[in-house]
Amino acid sequence: MAKAGFRTGLEWFSSLPACLLLLAVVLFSTSSDIHNRMLQTGEQLWSGYYKLRMDPVAPECDPDRDIEAAVAAEMAEEPASDDPMAALLGEAEKDPDEVRLAIERSIADCRTAHLNYQNLRDNLTPGVKAYRAVELFVADVIAFGLESQRYILVILVMLCAVTATLTRHHIAMRAMETRLDYTVSHTLQTIANAMLLGSSVIFRQSSLGSDTLVSSEELLLHNLWIAGFAALTLASLFRLFRVPGDLQDGGNLNKALLAVPLYTVMCLISGTYFALIGHSSGIGIYLGKMMELADMFLNVGLYVWVGMMLKQTRLATLVFNVFRPWRMPPELLAVVAVLVAAVPTAYTGASGIFVIAAGAVIYSELRAAGARRQLALAATAMSGSLGVVLRPCLLVVVIAYLNREVTTDELFGWGIWVFLLTAAMFTVVALSVNRQSRFDLAPASQAFPAMIQALRPLVPYVLVMAVVVLFYRFALDVTMDEFSAPRLLPVIMLAILLYEHVSLKNRKGRASGEINHQGLERSVRGATNDTTAEIGALLLLLGLSVSIGGVIERSHIMQSFPQAFDSAWTAMLLMVVLLVVLGMIMDAFGAVILVTATVAGIAYASGIHPVHFWMVTLVAFELGYLSPPVALNHLLTRQVVGEAEVTAAQQETGTFYQRHERIILPLVAMGISLLLVAFAPLLFYA
C-alpha cells in the first residue's frame, strides 16, 4: 500500500484536500436523495411520520371545562369600554344558546387536540425516536451542504488555480519553451493575479461601505476570495523567480505572448476596462456572480474528476479493441472514434473535459492503426464536439435552467437529430476529402467472432454500471438523468476502479487485500492529481469568461445592434457570426450566461424559435472551439498528446489540406453542419 510518506507536498496540500472537497459535494448531493427516501420509508413504517418528526406540544386548553360555568362567566362578562365597534353599534344582548354552542364546539376541538396529542405520544416509540434522530441528522447534513456550496466552490477554485500555476498547467496558445516565454508568461500572470486581488479587496471594502448590511457569510466569502487571490499572486511570483533549468535560451516576444494563459489575457482586458471606467471592483463582482450558480460550477468540477478517473481505467482501450479486428482504414477508425466518443462526452459535461480525459488514448490508438498525425490530431480535437447535444450533457441543463423558453426534453430531443447531422458531415468529409487508405475491411467471418471476443471484457464494466444505477433507482428512487448524473457518475467511476483492481488481484493470484487497496488508492490519487490542475485551469478560465461577458455587457456593444430584426434570416446570419466568435474567445458556460443575458432576447424577438436558437448556439460554440486563433479544443489536444507530436505534425509535407488537416477537417465538417442547422429550419417556419 502506498504510504502517506510517499506523497509529494503538492499531493498533501492540493490533491488530497481537492479530493475531500469533491467527495463532500457528492456526499451532500446524495444525502438529499437519502433523506427523501428516509421520509418515504418513515411514512410507510409509521403512518403520519411527518407529524412525528418533532415532539408533539401539549394543547393548553382544558378538555374538562364546565360548560354551564363557562356560559355563566361569558354572560356576566362586560364588553370592553374601549371597544370602538361596541361604541358604534351599541351593546347587543348575548344569546345564552349561541354562547353555549360556541363553548361546546371549543371544548370538542380541545378534546380532539388532546386526543391527537396523546396518539402522537403513544406512537412516538423508541424505534421512531431512533429513526427520527438519524433522519434529522441527514436533514442537517443537507442544510449544511447547501449552505457550504459557495465556500466549497471558492476553496476548490483557488486551491486548484494555485496548483495549476505551480505546475505550469494553465491553458495557453502554446507551451512555454524558452526563458523569454517563461518570464513573459509569469510576469503577466503575476500582474493579472495582483489585479484580481486588488479588485476583490476593493469589492469587499465597497460592500462594507454600502448602505446594505453585509452578512457574516458574505464577509467570509469576500475574505476567502482575497486569501485565494493572495495565494495565487504569491504562487505566480514564486514561479517567476524559480526558473526551470530545462528551458531553452533566447526566444521571440511574439511567440512568448502566445504562451500567456488565456485567463491572464481575459483578466488583463477586463481589469483594464473596469479600471478605465472607474469600476475597479468589476472583476470581483463578476467572479462573485459565480456563487449564484455554485452548484453548476461544482458539477463542472465533478465532471472533470469523472473524466480523469475515466482516463485511469482501461475502458477506452477495451472499446478500441472491439473495432480492431475489422482492420479499418485510419479514416474510418477516426470516424468511429469520434462517434463513439459522443456518449462519454455527454456524460462528462463538455467537449474540453472529454478531450482532456481520453484524448491521449484516442490519439495513440489512431496512430497505432496507421493514421497520419494530422488526421489523429483532428479526430482527437473533435472527439468531444458531437456529444454536447446528447443527454445528459451539463451544458444543455444549464441552458434550460437559465432560459424558461426551453426545456431539457426539447433540447435533447432535437439534439439527437443535430448529432446525426454532424456525425454524417464528419463521416463524409473524413472519408471523401483526403482518404489515403484502401477501404478494405477484414472478412466478417474473421472479424465478427474476434469482435464478440473483444466485447467480453466490457461485460463486467456494464454490470458494474448497472449495479450502481439500479441501486440508486431502487434504494434511493433516483433515476439516471441529466439532473442526477453529476452525483452518480463519480460513484460509477469509483466502482469501476474498484472492479479493475479486484479483478487484477484475482488474475495475479494475490491474496492480500492490501495490495488491491494500493491500486485503487493510486488510481484515485492519480486521477485527483490530474483533476486539481484541470479544475484550476478550466474554472479560472470560466470565471474570467464571465468577467469578459461583463465587459461586453457594460460596454453596451449589444445595444448597438437592433433589438429585433424584420427578417429571421438576417438575424440568424448575425447570430451565427456572433456565436462562433464567442465560442472562439469564451468558455462554454460563461458564454451561455452572456448569450442568455444579451443575444437570446434579440433572437426570440426576431422570430427565431428558442429551441432552434439554442441548437445553433451549441453547434456554433463547438465550431468556435475548433477555430483559430484560439481553438480551445486544439489547445487541449496539444496539452494531452504533447508538444512534440504537434510539432512533428506541423512538419509533415503534402498538399495545403494535408499539411493543415487537423484544422481544416473539423472546420469543414462543423461549418457545413452549422449552416444546415442554422438556416434549413427557417425554410419551414420563417
Stockholm file with secondary structure:
# STOCKHOLM 1.0

chainA/1-686         MAKAGFRTGLEWFSSLPACLLLLAVVLFSTSSDIHNRMLQTGEQLWSGYYKLRMDPVAPECDPDRDIEAAVAAEMAEEPASDDPMAALLGEAEKDPDEVRLAIERSIADCRTAHLNYQNLRDNLTPGVKAYRAVELFVADVIAFGLESQRYILVILVMLCAVTATLTRHHIAMRAMETRLDYTVSHTLQTIANAMLLGSSVIFRQSSLGSDTLVSSEELLLHNLWIAGFAALTLASLFRLFRVPGDLQDGGNLNKALLAVPLYTVMCLISGTYFALIGHSSGIGIYLGKMMELADMFLNVGLYVWVGMMLKQTRLATLVFNVFRPWRMPPELLAVVAVLVAAVPTAYTGASGIFVIAAGAVIYSELRAAGARRQLALAATAMSGSLGVVLRPCLLVVVIAYLNREVTTDELFGWGIWVFLLTAAMFTVVALSVNRQSRFDLAPASQAFPAMIQALRPLVPYVLVMAVVVLFYRFALDVTMDEFSAPRLLPVIMLAILLYEHVSLKNRKGRASGEINHQGLERSVRGATNDTTAEIGALLLLLGLSVSIGGVIERSHIMQSFPQAFDSAWTAMLLMVVLLVVLGMIMDAFGAVILVTATVAGIAYASGIHPVHFWMVTLVAFELGYLSPPVALNHLLTRQVVGEAEVTAAQQETGTFYQRHERIILPLVAMGISLLLVAFAPLLFYA
#=GR chainA/1-686 SS CCCGGGSCHHIIIIIHHHHHHHHHHHHHHHHHHHHHHHHHHHHHHSTTHHHHTSCCCCCCSCTTCCHHHHHHHHHHCCCCTTCHHHHHHCCCCCCHHHHHHHHHHHHHHHHHHHHHHHHHHHHCCHHHHHHHHHHHHHHHHHHHHHHHHHHHHHHHHHHHHHHHHHTTCCCBSSCCCBHHHHHHHHHHHHHHHHHHHHHHHHHHHHHHTSSSCCCHHHHHHHHHHHHHHHHHHHHHHHHHHSCCTTSBSCCCHHHHHHTSBHHHHHHHHHHHHHHHTTCTTHHHHHHHGGGGGHHHHHHHHHHHHHHHHHHHSSHHHHHHHHHGGGCCCHHHHHHHHHHHHHHHHHHHSSHHHHHHHHHHHHHHHHHHTTCCHHHHHHHHHHTTTSGGGSTTCHHHHHHHHHCTTCCHHHHHHHHHHHHHHHHHHHHHHHHHTSCCSCCCCCCHHHHHHHHHHHHGGGHHHHHHHHHHHHHHHHHSCCCCSTTTHHHHHHHHHHHHHHHHHHHHHHHHTCCCHHHHHHHHHHHHHHHHHHHHHHHHHHHHHHHHHHHHHHHHHHTTTGGGSCSSCSCHHHHHHHHHHHHHHHHHHSCHHHHHHHHHHTHHHHHHHTTCCHHHHHHHHHHHHHHHHTSTTTCHHHHHHHHHHCHHHHHHHHTCCSSHHHHTHHHHHHHHHHHHHHHHHHHTTHHHHC
#=GC SS_cons         CCCGGGSCHHIIIIIHHHHHHHHHHHHHHHHHHHHHHHHHHHHHHSTTHHHHTSCCCCCCSCTTCCHHHHHHHHHHCCCCTTCHHHHHHCCCCCCHHHHHHHHHHHHHHHHHHHHHHHHHHHHCCHHHHHHHHHHHHHHHHHHHHHHHHHHHHHHHHHHHHHHHHHTTCCCBSSCCCBHHHHHHHHHHHHHHHHHHHHHHHHHHHHHHTSSSCCCHHHHHHHHHHHHHHHHHHHHHHHHHHSCCTTSBSCCCHHHHHHTSBHHHHHHHHHHHHHHHTTCTTHHHHHHHGGGGGHHHHHHHHHHHHHHHHHHHSSHHHHHHHHHGGGCCCHHHHHHHHHHHHHHHHHHHSSHHHHHHHHHHHHHHHHHHTTCCHHHHHHHHHHTTTSGGGSTTCHHHHHHHHHCTTCCHHHHHHHHHHHHHHHHHHHHHHHHHTSCCSCCCCCCHHHHHHHHHHHHGGGHHHHHHHHHHHHHHHHHSCCCCSTTTHHHHHHHHHHHHHHHHHHHHHHHHTCCCHHHHHHHHHHHHHHHHHHHHHHHHHHHHHHHHHHHHHHHHHHTTTGGGSCSSCSCHHHHHHHHHHHHHHHHHHSCHHHHHHHHHHTHHHHHHHTTCCHHHHHHHHHHHHHHHHTSTTTCHHHHHHHHHHCHHHHHHHHTCCSSHHHHTHHHHHHHHHHHHHHHHHHHTTHHHHC
//
